[in-house]
Amino acid sequence: MKILFISDIHGITKNLDKIRVLENNNNFDKIVNLGDSYYCGLSIQGALEVNPNAVREFLTSIKDKLICLRGNCDADVDIEKSQFPMYESILLNVDGLDLHCTHGHIHNINKNTNLPESTILIYGHYHIPYIKEEQNSTYICVGSVSLPRDEYGATYAIYENKTIIIYSLIDNKKIMEKRF
């Protein structure tokens, strides 16, 4: 199974065309949006092109492959207007691995209560990509496709054949990788 992970669009359309090209070139089985889809916040408005309706249209166009999670900035009214469900968290069993997916504001490397030992937790929220191992668990933050907060710029991740790789959305170069 080949899965694309994206996160933290925040209503910004700037890189959605790059995500569309990725989808067209890779034929993913699933696309997991890890949350914060529509709302960009007052500090961002005006600085970037924000169009929550265009983001909703984009996500709706891939809804047959989409698994969408709710982030801390996703409002009830936006969820009601979406033509696909938005989950708090999901568990994907792929290749014998349990991939726990969430936005990251409740469960992450610093807050991992009630998760089983040897967890693989995949999330966004922090806008900084990393793969870290701690106490027999793996924590994967895929970064942000719209509002990166580090030198890598916009990022995404792909899972395939027991390997997850985080890539730069700018040039599609591999940033980091973990094989399970």
C-alpha positions in Angstrom: 0.0 0.0 0.0 1.2 3.5 -0.9 0.0 6.3 1.3 0.6 10.1 1.0 0.6 12.0 4.3 0.0 15.8 4.3 -0.8 18.2 7.1 -1.5 21.8 8.0 -2.9 23.3 4.8 -4.5 26.1 6.9 -6.7 27.3 4.0 -3.6 28.2 1.8 -3.8 27.1 -1.8 -0.2 27.8 -2.8 1.0 24.2 -2.8 -2.1 22.2 -3.6 -1.1 22.0 -7.3 2.1 20.3 -6.2 0.1 17.8 -4.2 -2.2 17.2 -7.2 0.9 16.4 -9.4 2.2 14.0 -6.7 -1.2 12.2 -6.7 -1.2 12.0 -10.5 2.3 10.7 -10.7 2.1 8.2 -7.8 -1.4 6.8 -7.8 -1.6 6.6 -4.0 -3.9 4.0 -2.4 -4.7 6.5 0.4 -4.1 10.2 1.1 -4.1 11.1 4.8 -4.6 14.7 5.6 -3.5 15.1 9.2 -5.6 18.2 10.0 -5.8 22.0 10.2 -7.3 22.1 6.7 -9.1 25.4 6.5 -8.4 28.0 9.2 -5.2 30.0 8.8 -5.4 32.3 11.8 -5.4 36.1 12.1 -1.6 36.5 12.0 -1.4 34.9 8.5 -4.4 36.5 6.8 -3.3 38.9 4.2 0.3 37.6 4.0 -0.7 34.5 1.9 -3.5 33.6 -0.4 -6.1 32.0 1.8 -9.1 30.3 0.2 -10.8 27.7 2.5 -13.4 26.9 -0.2 -10.7 26.1 -2.8 -9.0 23.8 -0.2 -12.4 22.1 0.5 -12.9 21.6 -3.3 -9.4 20.1 -3.6 -10.0 17.7 -0.7 -13.4 16.8 -2.1 -11.8 16.0 -5.5 -9.7 13.3 -3.8 -12.3 12.1 -1.3 -12.3 8.5 -2.7 -8.8 8.1 -1.4 -8.9 10.7 1.4 -8.7 10.0 5.1 -9.1 13.4 6.8 -8.3 14.1 10.4 -9.5 17.0 12.5 -6.8 19.5 13.7 -7.0 21.9 16.6 -7.9 24.7 14.1 -10.7 22.8 12.3 -14.0 24.3 13.4 -17.3 22.4 13.6 -18.8 24.6 10.9 -16.0 23.7 8.4 -16.4 20.0 9.2 -20.2 20.2 8.6 -19.5 21.8 5.2 -17.1 19.1 4.1 -18.3 16.3 1.9 -16.1 13.7 3.7 -15.7 12.7 7.3 -13.1 14.2 9.6 -11.8 11.9 12.3 -10.1 12.7 15.6 -7.6 9.9 15.0 -7.4 6.7 13.0 -5.5 3.4 13.2 -4.2 2.0 9.8 -3.0 -1.5 9.8 -0.6 -1.7 6.8 1.9 -4.5 6.1 1.4 -5.8 9.6 2.2 -2.4 11.1 -0.2 -0.3 13.2 0.1 3.3 12.1 -1.6 5.6 14.6 -2.6 8.8 12.9 -3.7 12.0 14.5 -3.2 15.8 14.2 -0.6 16.0 17.0 -2.1 18.5 19.4 -3.3 15.7 21.8 -0.9 12.8 21.1 2.7 13.5 20.1 6.2 12.7 21.2 5.7 14.8 24.4 2.1 13.6 25.1 1.7 9.9 24.3 -0.7 8.7 27.0 -2.8 5.7 26.4 -0.9 4.6 23.4 0.5 1.0 23.3 4.2 0.3 23.6 6.0 0.2 20.3 3.7 2.7 18.7 4.2 4.3 15.3 2.5 7.7 15.7 2.2 9.9 12.6 1.1 13.5 12.9 1.5 17.2 11.9 0.6 20.2 14.1 4.2 21.4 14.7 5.0 22.3 11.1 8.5 20.8 11.5 9.3 17.4 10.0 11.1 14.8 12.1 11.3 11.1 12.8 12.3 10.3 16.4 12.5 7.1 18.4 11.8 7.1 22.1 11.1 4.2 24.4 10.5 1.7 21.7 8.0 4.0 19.8 8.5 6.0 16.6 7.2 9.5 16.3 6.8 11.0 12.8 5.9 14.6 12.3 5.3 15.2 8.5 5.7 19.0 8.7 3.4 21.3 6.8 2.5 21.7 3.1 1.7 25.4 3.6 3.4 26.9 6.7 6.8 25.3 7.4 8.7 26.5 10.4 12.2 25.3 9.6 14.8 25.2 6.9 13.2 22.3 5.0 10.3 24.3 3.7 7.0 22.6 2.8 7.1 18.9 3.4 5.0 15.7 3.0 5.6 12.0 3.7 5.0 8.8 1.7 4.6 5.3 3.3 5.4 2.3 1.1 6.7 -1.2 1.8 7.4 -0.7 5.6 9.2 2.5 4.9 8.2 6.1 5.5 10.1 8.9 3.8 9.6 12.7 4.4 10.2 14.8 1.3 10.6 18.4 0.5 7.6 19.6 -1.5 9.8 22.2 -3.2 12.1 19.8 -5.0 10.8 16.3 -3.9 14.2 15.5 -2.4 14.3 13.0 0.5 14.8 14.7 3.9 14.6 11.7 6.2 13.6 8.0 6.2 12.6 5.2 8.6 12.3 1.6 7.7 10.3 -0.7 10.0 
